[in-house]
Amino acid sequence: MLLALRCLPACVALHSAALRPGAAWAPTAPAVGSVAAHAARLRHRVPNGVRASEEAGDAAAAHGDEAPGLASSLADAAETVYRFSRPHTIRGTLLACFTGVGRALMESPSLLCMLPALMPRALLGVLALLLGNLFIVGINQIYDVGIDEVNKPYLPIAAGRLTPRAAWAIVLGSGVAALAIVRAVFNPLIFGLFAFGTTIGGLYSVPPFQLKRFPLAAGITIATCRGFLLNFGVYYATREALGLPFLWSAPVAFLARFMTVYATVIAVTKDLGDVEGDRKGGIDTFASRFGTAAVARAATALLLLNYVHAIATGLLAAPGTFRTWLMLSGHSMAAGWMAWSAKKFNAEKAESIKAYYKQIWNLFYFEYAMYPFI
């Protein structure tokens, strides 16, 4: 991983004109330089804000050619890795970490004094999850470069800012480092759960499996990783670090159910704006099969039912299991937020599709913000 990061500044500094054009896209690992040939003709498809940012970056890079500096190169490399890591997925992972740890500590407040001593182990766990996340989203971008050239031309590989060779170094280094950290720091059960999640996350994108080609399999994969494995794993790992035996908690069970359904919706709605590129790449999604409007209506209905389930859980649970007022008020407000977002949705406008999907993620974050206190 350190070798990959040392090589990265040189890789991302390459201009697309200096790279040799590659072959047409196919669902296999792209050869080095295969995407750079497309960068120039893709720039007109990049959203204005992203284009302006990239033009500013190009100007800075040109200035750097005249007066090269290590700090500038490292900053460019860090920005590219940050974009490559898909920041919205990082936020979800971090929220799951911090709120899961918070939930376990709130159940055993007498052990809060142990927190400083456990901090190094906790930080290693967070690092492992972030590296695992980088492995999964990175390998997806490597194999989806042809689709991303149509749907997301601003991503580092599709935009020619990151070579496939550097991307592979980052992805493999991240995966190996993540597994090594979990193996060294946590017990075999946590390592097994982590290895399983990382494996199916990779198979989501890697041929010949490429689970993303099958809508149901794609949904199950994302729901399993973000719904059950992440939430159960963080909670159990925290209890194990505190020296506590496993105890199935009602709030943890609720969150695992709720987020499994929610992650299924994310797995489906993430394709709403990608129909053109998915069809070009031969990827069958619910959006390409049934249409954007129909899938958005179904996703909204499923999320609203999920909120009804949350409210019913708070009302029907034994006294003291949940903070009933928060379960009712928080999820009622979230359901109203979702309904308002759906009402504004226009399947004919790309910006409306993006705004709708963004609100789904915002509500995802909101659920984690409530989780430690329910």
LINSUL-V130964 format. One record per residue. N is the residue number from 0. RES is the residue in three letters. PSI is psi in radians with two decimals (none if undefined). NEAR is the number of other ideal C-beta (glycine too) atoms within 10 Angstrom. Layout:
N,RES,PSI,NEAR
N,RES,PSI,NEAR
//
This chain:
0,MET,-0.74,17
1,LEU,-0.67,8
2,LEU,-0.73,9
3,ALA,-0.75,20
4,LEU,-0.53,16
5,ARG,-0.61,12
6,CYS,-0.39,16
7,LEU,-0.78,24
8,PRO,-0.71,18
9,ALA,-0.64,12
10,CYS,-0.77,20
11,VAL,-0.29,23
12,ALA,-0.24,18
13,LEU,2.34,17
14,HIS,2.63,14
15,SER,-0.51,18
16,ALA,-0.36,10
17,ALA,-0.07,10
18,LEU,2.54,17
19,ARG,2.33,10
20,PRO,2.51,11
21,GLY,-3.02,17
22,ALA,3.00,9
23,ALA,2.76,7
24,TRP,2.49,20
25,ALA,2.77,13
26,PRO,0.94,18
27,THR,3.01,11
28,ALA,2.17,16
29,PRO,2.53,22
30,ALA,2.81,12
31,VAL,2.27,17
32,GLY,0.01,18
33,SER,-0.42,22
34,VAL,-0.35,33
35,ALA,-0.53,23
36,ALA,-0.39,16
37,HIS,-0.15,22
38,ALA,-0.74,21
39,ALA,-0.78,11
40,ARG,-0.23,10
41,LEU,-0.25,18
42,ARG,-0.53,17
43,HIS,-0.26,8
44,ARG,-0.14,14
45,VAL,2.35,19
46,PRO,2.61,14
47,ASN,-0.79,7
48,GLY,-0.75,9
49,VAL,-0.71,16
50,ARG,-0.78,16
51,ALA,-0.72,11
52,SER,-0.75,15
53,GLU,-0.64,17
54,GLU,-0.68,12
55,ALA,-0.71,10
56,GLY,-0.68,15
57,ASP,-0.71,12
58,ALA,-0.73,10
59,ALA,-0.68,12
60,ALA,-0.69,18
61,ALA,-0.72,10
62,HIS,-0.64,12
63,GLY,-0.47,16
64,ASP,-0.54,9
65,GLU,-0.64,6
66,ALA,1.31,7
67,PRO,2.44,11
68,GLY,2.49,10
69,LEU,-0.71,8
70,ALA,-0.73,8
71,SER,-0.75,16
72,SER,-0.74,17
73,LEU,-0.65,14
74,ALA,-0.75,14
75,ASP,-0.73,19
76,ALA,-0.75,21
77,ALA,-0.71,14
78,GLU,-0.70,15
79,THR,-0.76,24
80,VAL,-0.67,21
81,TYR,-0.81,12
82,ARG,-0.68,19
83,PHE,-0.50,24
84,SER,-0.05,21
85,ARG,1.46,19
86,PRO,-0.60,11
87,HIS,-0.51,14
88,THR,-0.55,17
89,ILE,-0.76,16
90,ARG,-0.73,14
91,GLY,-0.72,21
92,THR,-0.77,19
93,LEU,-0.72,15
94,LEU,-0.74,17
95,ALA,-0.69,22
96,CYS,-0.99,22
97,PHE,-0.71,16
98,THR,-0.57,21
99,GLY,-0.76,24
100,VAL,-0.76,22
101,GLY,-0.70,15
102,ARG,-0.81,21
103,ALA,-0.68,24
104,LEU,-0.64,19
105,MET,-0.44,12
106,GLU,-0.32,18
107,SER,1.16,15
108,PRO,-0.40,8
109,SER,-0.29,7
110,LEU,0.12,16
111,LEU,-0.47,11
112,CYS,-0.34,8
113,MET,-0.15,14
114,LEU,-0.80,12
115,PRO,-0.69,8
116,ALA,-0.50,9
117,LEU,-0.13,17
118,MET,-0.78,10
119,PRO,-0.72,10
120,ARG,-0.70,13
121,ALA,-0.74,17
122,LEU,-0.62,11
123,LEU,-0.66,15
124,GLY,-0.75,24
125,VAL,-0.76,15
126,LEU,-0.75,15
127,ALA,-0.73,26
128,LEU,-0.70,24
129,LEU,-0.69,18
130,LEU,-0.69,23
131,GLY,-0.69,26
132,ASN,-0.75,23
133,LEU,-0.70,25
134,PHE,-0.81,23
135,ILE,-0.85,25
136,VAL,-0.51,21
137,GLY,-0.79,26
138,ILE,-0.51,24
139,ASN,-0.73,21
140,GLN,-0.57,25
141,ILE,-0.82,21
142,TYR,-0.29,23
143,ASP,0.32,26
144,VAL,-0.68,23
145,GLY,-0.65,21
146,ILE,-0.71,24
147,ASP,-0.48,25
148,GLU,-0.45,23
149,VAL,-0.84,20
150,ASN,-0.70,20
151,LYS,1.16,22
152,PRO,-0.13,23
153,TYR,-0.17,19
154,LEU,2.62,22
155,PRO,-0.78,24
156,ILE,-0.84,27
157,ALA,-0.56,26
158,ALA,-0.07,25
159,GLY,0.21,25
160,ARG,-0.30,28
161,LEU,2.18,26
162,THR,2.64,24
163,PRO,-0.61,21
164,ARG,-0.80,14
165,ALA,-0.67,26
166,ALA,-0.76,27
167,TRP,-0.69,17
168,ALA,-0.75,19
169,ILE,-0.81,28
170,VAL,-0.88,22
171,LEU,-0.71,15
172,GLY,-0.71,19
173,SER,-0.79,26
174,GLY,-0.80,22
175,VAL,-0.77,13
176,ALA,-0.71,19
177,ALA,-0.83,24
178,LEU,-0.69,18
179,ALA,-0.71,13
180,ILE,-0.83,19
181,VAL,-0.69,26
182,ARG,-0.67,14
183,ALA,-0.51,10
184,VAL,-0.54,18
185,PHE,2.99,22
186,ASN,2.95,12
187,PRO,-0.60,8
188,LEU,-0.80,13
189,ILE,-0.72,20
190,PHE,-0.73,17
191,GLY,-0.76,13
192,LEU,-0.74,19
193,PHE,-0.78,24
194,ALA,-0.69,15
195,PHE,-0.81,14
196,GLY,-0.73,21
197,THR,-0.68,23
198,THR,-0.88,13
199,ILE,-0.48,19
200,GLY,-0.64,25
201,GLY,-0.72,20
202,LEU,-0.33,17
203,TYR,-0.58,22
204,SER,-0.42,22
205,VAL,2.19,19
206,PRO,2.69,12
207,PRO,-0.03,8
208,PHE,-1.07,14
209,GLN,1.16,20
210,LEU,-0.38,20
211,LYS,-0.28,26
212,ARG,-0.31,19
213,PHE,1.95,15
214,PRO,-0.75,21
215,LEU,-0.80,11
216,ALA,-0.69,17
217,ALA,-0.77,23
218,GLY,-0.76,20
219,ILE,-0.70,18
220,THR,-0.89,22
221,ILE,-0.70,24
222,ALA,-0.68,20
223,THR,-0.78,18
224,CYS,-0.89,22
225,ARG,-0.39,24
226,GLY,-1.04,23
227,PHE,-0.98,18
228,LEU,-0.79,20
229,LEU,-0.85,25
230,ASN,-0.77,26
231,PHE,-0.77,18
232,GLY,-0.79,25
233,VAL,-0.78,24
234,TYR,-0.82,26
235,TYR,-0.70,22
236,ALA,-0.65,27
237,THR,-0.79,23
238,ARG,-0.69,20
239,GLU,-0.69,16
240,ALA,-0.55,21
241,LEU,-0.06,17
242,GLY,0.37,10
243,LEU,2.53,14
244,PRO,2.78,6
245,PHE,2.35,11
246,LEU,2.06,12
247,TRP,2.06,10
248,SER,2.41,16
249,ALA,-0.77,14
250,PRO,-0.63,21
251,VAL,-0.75,21
252,ALA,-0.72,14
253,PHE,-0.85,21
254,LEU,-0.70,27
255,ALA,-0.76,18
256,ARG,-0.86,17
257,PHE,-0.81,20
258,MET,-0.43,24
259,THR,-0.78,19
260,VAL,-0.76,16
261,TYR,-0.75,22
262,ALA,-0.55,24
263,THR,-0.72,23
264,VAL,-0.74,23
265,ILE,-0.72,22
266,ALA,-0.57,26
267,VAL,-0.79,21
268,THR,-0.33,24
269,LYS,-0.33,16
270,ASP,-0.01,24
271,LEU,-0.70,25
272,GLY,0.12,19
273,ASP,0.31,22
274,VAL,-0.80,20
275,GLU,-0.87,12
276,GLY,-0.64,21
277,ASP,-0.70,21
278,ARG,-0.69,15
279,LYS,-0.68,14
280,GLY,0.03,23
281,GLY,0.46,12
282,ILE,2.10,21
283,ASP,2.06,15
284,THR,2.87,23
285,PHE,-0.62,21
286,ALA,-0.73,26
287,SER,-0.43,18
288,ARG,-0.77,13
289,PHE,-0.20,13
290,GLY,2.62,14
291,THR,-0.78,23
292,ALA,-0.77,15
293,ALA,-0.73,13
294,VAL,-0.69,23
295,ALA,-0.71,24
296,ARG,-0.76,15
297,ALA,-0.71,15
298,ALA,-0.74,25
299,THR,-0.78,20
300,ALA,-0.73,12
301,LEU,-0.71,15
302,LEU,-0.70,25
303,LEU,-0.68,16
304,LEU,-0.61,12
305,ASN,-0.69,22
306,TYR,-0.62,23
307,VAL,-0.73,13
308,HIS,-0.71,15
309,ALA,-0.76,26
310,ILE,-0.76,18
311,ALA,-0.65,13
312,THR,-0.76,21
313,GLY,-0.62,21
314,LEU,-0.64,11
315,LEU,-0.22,10
316,ALA,2.75,15
317,ALA,2.55,7
318,PRO,2.34,6
319,GLY,-0.17,8
320,THR,-0.78,16
321,PHE,2.86,21
322,ARG,1.70,15
323,THR,-0.71,17
324,TRP,-0.64,9
325,LEU,-0.71,13
326,MET,-0.70,22
327,LEU,-0.91,16
328,SER,-0.76,14
329,GLY,-0.81,22
330,HIS,-0.48,24
331,SER,-0.75,14
332,MET,-0.73,14
333,ALA,-0.68,22
334,ALA,-0.71,19
335,GLY,-0.68,12
336,TRP,-0.77,15
337,MET,-0.76,21
338,ALA,-0.70,13
339,TRP,-0.74,10
340,SER,-0.70,21
341,ALA,-0.63,18
342,LYS,-0.57,8
343,LYS,-0.13,10
344,PHE,2.35,20
345,ASN,1.93,14
346,ALA,-0.24,17
347,GLU,-0.17,8
348,LYS,2.16,10
349,ALA,-0.67,12
350,GLU,-0.62,10
351,SER,-0.68,18
352,ILE,-0.77,22
353,LYS,-0.73,13
354,ALA,-0.70,14
355,TYR,-0.82,23
356,TYR,-0.65,21
357,LYS,-0.69,12
358,GLN,-0.58,17
359,ILE,-0.74,21
360,TRP,-0.67,16
361,ASN,-0.70,14
362,LEU,-0.53,19
363,PHE,-0.83,22
364,TYR,-0.69,12
365,PHE,-0.69,16
366,GLU,-0.73,21
367,TYR,-0.57,21
368,ALA,-0.56,11
369,MET,-0.49,19
370,TYR,-0.82,23
371,PRO,-0.30,17
372,PHE,-0.04,14
373,ILE,none,21
//
